[in-house]
Amino acid sequence: MTRPAKRNYSLAVKTPIREFPAPKLDYLPPMPKRYRPKIGLVGCGGIAKAHLDAYRTADWEVVALCDRVPAAARQRQQEFYPKAELFTDYRKLLARDDVDVVDLALHPELRVPVIAAALKAGKHVLSQKPFVLDLEVGKRLLALADQHGRKLAVNQNGRWAPYVRYLAQAIQRGLVGDVQTVAINLNWDHTWIRGTPFESVPHVVLYDFAIHWFDMAALFFQGRPARSVFAANAFAPGQQLKPPMIGSATVGFIGGTATLNFDAHSRFGAEESLSITGSLGTLRASGPICAAHDVTLFTQRGVARPKLLGQWFNDGFRGAMGELLCAIEENREPTNSARENLRSLELCFAAVRAADTGRVQTPGKVRRLA
């Protein structure tokens, strides 16, 4: 038996990798040049704090707040926009002619009729994620937006987390060539949901949480259709919560794959990591959950290590609304449009069905969550 030559056998890199200056990429949240609409917010629960803090920081004008619980709207008013008018009926907010854009921070089952009413009232809409529970409903809302000439976007705020935005911009600039693989791994403690409504969500990890990372996978493989999805979930040893807290998925794209692994029952060493290989280079990001700011770019030139500014909370929320405002100003489709988001939901819905059945699913064939 012939032994391989020693010089070809080792996988170790024998020469130091040269460092080069990190490419300057436009990863910060987009801001409209002149467009300054009056904004209304419907839904003043816990996540609304991130929305309003982001908008106040951007110096955008929120003139109306609505919640069925008057105290919730009043609290957000006192915290962020003291001059905002308060409503308990969203239809009265939509009747204000001066409100041009509405942000709907509602749960999916409550959101659909409000989106429809807002579009019919001539408002541009930013919908909370996940956008819909049924792809056919999403398509009808898109048709309604087109019919009324309004923009309908989804608050997939993870797209504007500094590390995600930098990775996406590097791919779009061609710095790593054609994407071949995307590997996403997260381990963290999500047991805070015990006793909350989130514990009743059957696929709280693969659906409610992982939609951000399915959306990232779709973003990194922009323009390349997904062909298959397989997924599995499991109960962590000793877990006390109702839904499975461990999940994984493999998505087959044309010319590449994405693997996503989630352990939401990990008490120690919480971390998020992303690795993207391409025909001309590799991108990596790692760090705390939702803050994987240790980014490296490997190419034939060597390695670059950008120093990123900002945080997911609340640059992500400022980015989601900022992109919608820029799209309105420039009369174009927002990159976080509902049309684009349906592609991400196709992956998520297929993963949930695959985990339930143990069978590979075709994205787009699973039209709604069971």
N, C-alpha and C positions, 0 to 999 in steps of 0.2 A: 504494500500500500504506500503510495507516494505521499509524503508529508508536504503541506503547503509551505511555500517559502515564508520564513519568519517575517520578512518585511511586509508581506501581504496579510499576515494572520492577525495581527493586533488591531483592535478597533480604537486604540488610544490615539489622541492627537499629539504628535511629537514636537510641533513647533508652536510657539506662542501665537495667539490670535491678536492681530493688530486692532487697535481701537481707532475709530474714525468718528467725526462729529455727527451727532444724531440729526437726521433730516428734520427741518422745520416744517411741521404739518399743522394745518388749521383744525385743531381738535377742540377748541373752546366752543361753548354754546353759541349758536348763531344769533345775531341781533338784527332786526329790521333797520333799515337806514332812516326812514322817516315815518313809517306807519306806526301810529300810537292809538290803537282802538280802545274803547271802553269794554272791559271784561266783566262777565258775570260768572260766579261759581255756584254750582248746585251740588250740595253734599258737603257738609262741614265737619265730617268725622276726623279721626286721627290723622289720616294721610293728608288731609287738606292743609295741615300746618306746613308740610314741605312745599306744597303748591304755592301757598300764599307768601311764604318766606322767599321763595325763588322769584316770584313776580315783584315783590317789594324791592328786592335787591336789584332787579333789572329796571326799576322805576317804571313799571307798567301799572296802569290805572285800573284797579278793580272797584267797580261802582256798585255792585250788587252781590249779596250773599243769600243763599237759600238753604234751609234745612227744615224738615218736618218738626224737629225739636227746636223751638225758639232759642233755648239757652245755648245750643251748640253754635248757631249762627251768631249770636250775640258775643260769645266768647271769642270767635275768630275775628269779629269786627273790632273788639277791644284790643286784641293782640296785634293786628296787622293793618286794618283799613278802617279807622274810626268813622270816616265819612260815608262808608258804604251803606246803601239802603238794605234793610233786612226783609226777607220774605219767608213764608212757610209754604207757599204754593208756587211751584216753578213756572206755572203758566203766567202768573203776574210778573215774574221777572222777565220772561220772554216777551211780554207786552211792551217793555221799555224799548222805544225806537232807537235810543242812543247806544244800546248794548249791541255790539257787532260780533263779539266772540264769546262763546260760553264754554266753560270747563266743567265737565260732568264727572265728579268724583263719587260715583254711585256704584253699588254692586251690580253685576251684569244683569240679573233678573229684573232689577228696577230701572235699568238705564235705557233699554230699547225704546219705550214710548217717549221718553224725554228727548232722546236723540232725534226721533222722528218729528216731534213737535218743534224742536229748535230749528231743524232744517226748514220746515214749513214756514216758520216765522222769519226766515231769511238770515239766520245766524250761522256763522262758521262754528264748527264744533271740534273740541278736543275731548275724546272719550277716554275714560280710565281703562286700564287693561285688566284682565283679558277682555277684548272688544265685545265678543258675543259668545253665546253657548251653542249657536247653530249657524253654520256657514251660509245657509240659505237666507237667514235673517240678515246676516252681514251684507250679502249681495243686494238685498232689497234696500237696505239703508244706503248703500253706495249708489244705487240707481236713483234714490230720492235726492241724495246730495247732488248728483249730476243734473237731475231735473230742475233743481232750484239754483244751480250755479253756485253752490257753496262748497267749501273745503271741509272734508271730514278726516281728521287725523286721530291717531291713537297714542296715548301717553306711555309708549315703550321707552321710559326714561333711561333705561340701562344703555341705550345706544349713545347717550351723551355722557356716560361715565368717562372720565379722562382717558383711562387705559383702553376702554372699548373703542372709543372714537379714534384714538391714535392708531390702534391696530387696523381699524377699518380704513382709515385714510392711507395708511402704508400700503394696504392691499390695492386700493383704488389707484394709487400712484404707480403701481406695478413694481414696487420695491422687492417683492418676493416672487414675482412671476405668477403663474397659475397656481391657485391653492389646491393642494393635494389632500391634506388631512387637517382636521380641527379636533383637538382633544381638550375637553373642559372637565375639570375636577373640583368639587367643592365638598368640604366637610365642616360642619358647624353644629351648634346646638339650637334646634328649632322647637324645643319642648315648651317654650313660652306659650304656645298655642293651646296648651291644656286648659280646658274649661271655657275657651272662647269659641265663637262660631266657626273659626277656621278648623277646629278639630272635627267638625262634622263634614268637611269636604273630603270625599273618598280618596281623591288623588291630590292631596294638598301639596305634595312635593313635585310630582311630575306635571301637574297642571298649574296650580295657582302660583307656585314659586318658580318652577323651571321655565315658564313661558318667556321670561327674560332671556334665558340662555338658548332656548330654541330660536328666539328672535335673533340672537347674536350669530348662531350657526347659519341661519338664512342670510344674514347680512354679509358674513364672510364669504359665503358662496353666492354672492349676488349675481343674478342672471343665469344661474345654473340650476335647473329643476332637480328636486329630490325625487328619487325613484322608489325608495323603500324605507321603512322604519321598523325596527324591532326594539322592544323595551321590556324591562322586568322590574318588579319591585319586591321588597321584603320587609318584614318586621325586624327591628333590631333586637338582639337578645335583651330581655328584661324590660322592654319598653312598655309604658303604661298608656300610651295614647291610642286612639282608635285607628287612624289611617297608617299605612306603611310609611316608615320614615327613611327608607333607603330606596333609591331608584336609579336606573340607568337606561340609556337609549343609544342606539346606533342608527345613524341616518346615512343612507347611501345616496350621494349626489352623482350627477354625471361627472366622471373623472375624479372622484374623491369621496371621502367619508368623514363624518363627524361623530365622535363618541362623547357622551355626556354622562358623568357619574356624580350622584348626589348622596351624601350621608348626612341627614339632618338630625342624627342622634349621636353626634360626636361631641364629647364633653371637653376634649383637650386638643390643643394645637389647631384651632380653626384656621383654614386657609382656602384660598381660591387660586387656581392656576389655569392658564390657557396656553396651549402650544399650537402654532399654526405653521405647517410646512408648505413650502411652495417650490416651484421649479427653479427659482433663483435665490431662495433664501428661507429663513425661518424667523418667526416672531414668537416671543414668549412674554408672558406676564404672570406675576405671582404676588401674593400678599394677603392681607386680611380680606374677609368676605366683603364684596362690593367695593374694595379698595386695593385691587391688585396693581399697584403703581410701579412695581419693580419690572420695567419693560426692557427687553433687549431685542435687537435686530441683528441677525447674522446674515451676511452676504459674502460674496467673493472678496469684497473690500476688507472684511474683518467683522468687528462687532461694534455696535453703537448702543448707547444707554441713555435714552432721553430722560430728562428730569421734568416730570409733569406737574402742572398746577391744577388745583381744584379738587372736588370730591363729587362722587355720584349724588349724594345728598348735600347741596341741592342743585348742582350744575345740571344733573340729568333732567330735573323738572323744568329748569330754565331752558334747556336745550329743546325739549319736546314742544313746549309752547312757542319758543323762539323760531323753530323750524316752521311751524304752522303760520306764524305771523309773516315770516319771510316769504313763504309760498303765496300768501294772500297778496303781499306787496308786489311780488314778481309775477303774479298770475301764472303759477305752475303747480304741479302736483307736489305736495309735501313728501319728503322721503319717508316719513312715518305715517303715510296715508293709510286709511282703512283698507284700501285695495292691496297695498303691500303687506299689511298685517295679516290678512287672510292666509297668505302663504306661510307665515309663522304658525298660525293656528292650525293649519293642515298638519304640520309636523307634530304639534302638541296633541291634537285629537288622535292622530294615528298612534302616537306613543301610548296614550292611555288605553286605547283599544288593544294594542299589542300586549301590554302588561296584563290586561284582563283575560285575554284569550291564549297567550303563549304563541301567537302566530304573527308572522311578518305582515305588515299592513302597507298599503299603497297610499301615500299622501293625497288627500283630496277625496278619497273614497269614503272616509269616515266623516260624515257631514255634521254630526253634533255629538255632544257628550251625552252618554246614556243617563 
